[in-house]
Each structure stands twice: as structure tokens, then as C-alpha cells.
Amino acid sequence: MSALKTICVYCGASTRVDAIYRETAARTGELLARSGFNVVYGGGRLGLMGIVADNALAHGSHVTGIIPTLLEKIEGTHPGLSETEVVDTMHTRKRKMSELADAFIILPGGFGTLDELFEILTWRQLQMHDKLIVIINTNGYWDPLKALIHNIIEEKFATPAHATFAKFVATPDEAIHVLIQEPEPELAFSGQHI
């Protein structure tokens, strides 16, 4: 059994995406709950975010939403969460989610998801944490990111070791398998900001 307890999920809030992305979000939420993990995420009710939360809750997970006041007004908070925290800014939201998480799963998403992913990768590079980052590459969605990471390393803006900070998998089932095998991180999120 994994030493990890709470998994942070980053994903999109768009309601217009193809069914394959919605199915992946539903499966991720279900499997996290069935595997005994708590979930922390951005607190929204729309898109993949809402689908992950709905399915995690339906299968018995404790789901915490962290949402900034701005998005609470624009998108709305999920009404059925185990716990909700409304915070002042996006920065506070990301910091709080990182502090609560033992590991991260990234599903397809837009600019906000990229922002969260790159920040948590940067914090890992700066040794602010050593938590597992698992990217679910549904339908090849993250293939351009894999190519970009390769190019960053090829052009010597990062080292080959930095490529190991994120693990790409094809399915939610593979992501859960990786989480279950992962030891507890030794370096907790420091809360420091650069």
C-alpha cells in the first residue's frame, strides 16, 4: 500500500472537450477513491475538474477544493465537496494545494493547467519538494510537452536528470500503479517563494 495519502489533480475546466478526456477524468477520480487516496484540486464544478471531483466523491474519497474568490465568482465552486477553502489569489491556491498534496496527477487542460504543472516542476527543480508528478497523456495530448522538455534539455536549458521529474503514463490505471509504488517524499513542500 502506498505511503501517499492526498493526491493533487490539475486539469481543465472546459466543458467543450471530447468524450475521451471526460472519460479519463471520471476514471481518474474513481480510481483515486477506490485506491484509498484523498483528492485536492482547484474546487471548480466545471469540465474535467468537476468530473474528477464527482467520481472521487461517488466512490468514497475525501475531496478538498481550493478556489480563489475570482474563480468562485466566474466558474462557481463545486457544491458537494468534503471540504472547500476559498482563498484570496491564484498564487495562494497553488501554494495551498501543493502543501496538502503528497503527489500530483496532471490531466489534459489549458493554460491554467500548464501554469500549475510548470510551477510544480520548477519547484521540484529548485528542490522545494521531491513529490511525484504523473502526467496522464490521454490521446497523445501531452506529446508536444514531451517534445518541448526534450528540446529544453537538448538546448541545455535543463539537464537530462530534470526529465525524470515528471512521469508520463497513458492511462489513469497506470497513474494509480505508479502512485502505489511510490515511497513517501522525504522533502516536504517548503512554502518558500522565489
C-alpha positions in Angstrom: 0.0 0.0 0.0 1.2 3.5 -0.9 2.5 5.8 1.8 1.0 8.6 -0.1 -2.4 9.9 1.2 -3.5 13.0 -0.7 -3.2 13.5 -4.5 -3.4 16.9 -6.1 -5.1 16.8 -9.5 -4.5 19.5 -12.1 -6.9 19.6 -15.1 -9.0 21.7 -17.3 -12.4 23.3 -16.6 -13.5 23.4 -20.2 -16.9 21.8 -20.8 -16.3 21.6 -24.6 -13.7 18.8 -24.7 -14.0 15.4 -26.4 -15.5 12.5 -24.6 -12.2 10.7 -24.2 -10.9 13.4 -21.9 -14.1 13.3 -19.8 -13.8 9.5 -19.6 -10.2 9.8 -18.4 -11.2 12.3 -15.7 -14.0 10.1 -14.5 -11.7 7.1 -14.3 -9.1 9.0 -12.5 -11.5 10.2 -9.8 -12.9 6.7 -9.4 -9.5 5.0 -9.2 -8.1 7.5 -6.7 -11.0 6.9 -4.4 -11.0 3.1 -4.8 -7.3 3.1 -4.1 -7.8 5.0 -0.8 -6.5 8.3 -1.8 -7.8 11.7 -0.8 -8.0 14.3 -3.5 -7.2 18.0 -3.5 -7.9 20.1 -6.6 -9.0 23.6 -7.7 -12.5 23.4 -6.3 -14.4 24.0 -9.6 -17.6 22.4 -10.7 -17.0 22.6 -14.5 -15.2 20.4 -17.0 -12.7 17.8 -16.1 -12.3 19.4 -12.6 -15.9 18.7 -11.8 -15.8 15.2 -13.3 -12.8 14.2 -11.2 -14.4 15.5 -8.1 -17.8 13.9 -8.8 -16.3 10.5 -9.4 -13.9 10.6 -6.5 -16.8 11.6 -4.1 -19.1 8.9 -5.6 -16.5 6.3 -4.7 -15.8 7.5 -1.1 -12.8 9.8 -1.4 -12.4 12.9 0.8 -12.2 15.7 -1.8 -10.9 19.2 -0.9 -11.3 22.1 -3.2 -9.2 25.2 -3.0 -10.6 28.0 -5.1 -9.8 31.7 -5.3 -12.5 34.3 -4.9 -12.1 35.4 -8.6 -12.9 31.9 -9.9 -15.6 31.3 -7.3 -17.5 34.2 -9.0 -16.7 33.3 -12.6 -16.9 29.5 -12.6 -18.6 28.5 -9.3 -17.5 26.2 -6.6 -18.4 22.6 -6.6 -21.3 22.3 -4.2 -20.7 18.8 -2.9 -17.1 18.7 -1.8 -16.0 17.2 1.5 -14.1 20.4 2.2 -13.8 23.8 0.5 -11.4 26.6 1.1 -11.9 30.0 -0.6 -8.5 31.8 -0.9 -7.5 35.3 -2.0 -5.4 34.7 -5.1 -4.3 32.1 -7.6 -0.9 32.1 -6.0 -2.3 31.2 -2.6 -4.4 28.5 -4.2 -1.4 26.8 -5.8 0.7 27.0 -2.7 -2.1 25.6 -0.5 -2.8 22.7 -3.0 1.0 21.9 -3.1 1.2 21.9 0.7 -1.7 19.5 1.1 -0.5 17.1 -1.7 1.8 14.1 -1.4 1.9 13.7 -5.2 0.4 15.3 -8.3 -1.6 14.0 -11.3 -1.9 16.1 -14.3 -4.7 15.5 -16.8 -5.2 17.4 -20.1 -6.0 21.1 -19.6 -5.4 24.6 -20.8 -3.2 27.5 -19.8 -4.1 27.2 -16.1 -3.1 23.5 -16.0 0.1 24.4 -17.8 0.8 27.1 -15.2 0.2 24.7 -12.4 2.4 22.0 -14.0 5.3 24.3 -14.8 5.3 25.8 -11.4 5.4 22.4 -9.6 8.1 21.2 -12.0 10.1 24.4 -11.3 9.7 24.0 -7.5 10.9 20.4 -8.0 14.0 21.7 -9.9 14.7 24.2 -7.1 14.4 21.3 -4.5 11.4 22.9 -2.8 9.8 19.4 -2.9 10.5 15.9 -4.2 6.9 14.8 -4.8 5.9 12.5 -7.6 4.4 14.2 -10.7 2.4 11.9 -13.0 1.2 13.2 -16.3 -1.7 11.2 -17.9 -1.1 11.5 -21.7 -4.6 10.9 -22.9 -4.9 10.6 -26.7 -1.3 11.9 -27.0 -2.4 15.3 -25.6 0.9 15.9 -23.9 3.2 14.7 -26.7 4.1 18.3 -27.6 5.1 18.8 -24.0 7.4 15.7 -24.1 9.0 17.2 -27.2 9.4 20.6 -25.6 11.1 19.0 -22.5 13.4 17.1 -24.8 14.2 20.3 -26.7 14.9 22.2 -23.4 17.4 19.6 -22.4 18.9 19.3 -25.9 19.5 23.1 -25.8 21.0 22.8 -22.3 18.4 24.9 -20.5 17.9 21.9 -18.3 19.8 18.7 -17.6 18.8 15.1 -18.5 18.0 14.5 -14.8 15.3 17.1 -15.0 13.4 14.9 -17.5 12.8 12.4 -14.6 10.8 14.9 -12.6 7.6 14.0 -14.4 6.4 10.5 -15.3 4.3 10.2 -18.4 1.7 7.5 -18.5 -1.1 6.6 -20.9 -4.0 5.8 -18.6 -5.4 6.5 -15.2 -4.8 2.9 -14.3 -1.1 3.3 -15.0 -1.0 6.5 -12.9 -2.5 4.8 -9.9 0.0 1.9 -10.3 2.8 4.5 -10.2 1.4 6.2 -7.1 1.0 2.9 -5.2 4.6 2.0 -5.9 6.0 5.4 -4.8 7.6 5.9 -1.4 6.6 8.9 0.7 8.5 12.1 -0.3 11.4 13.0 2.0 11.4 16.7 1.2 8.0 18.3 2.0 6.9 21.5 0.2 8.9 24.3 1.8 6.4 27.0 1.2 9.2 29.3 0.1 8.6 31.6 -2.9 11.3 32.7 -5.2 
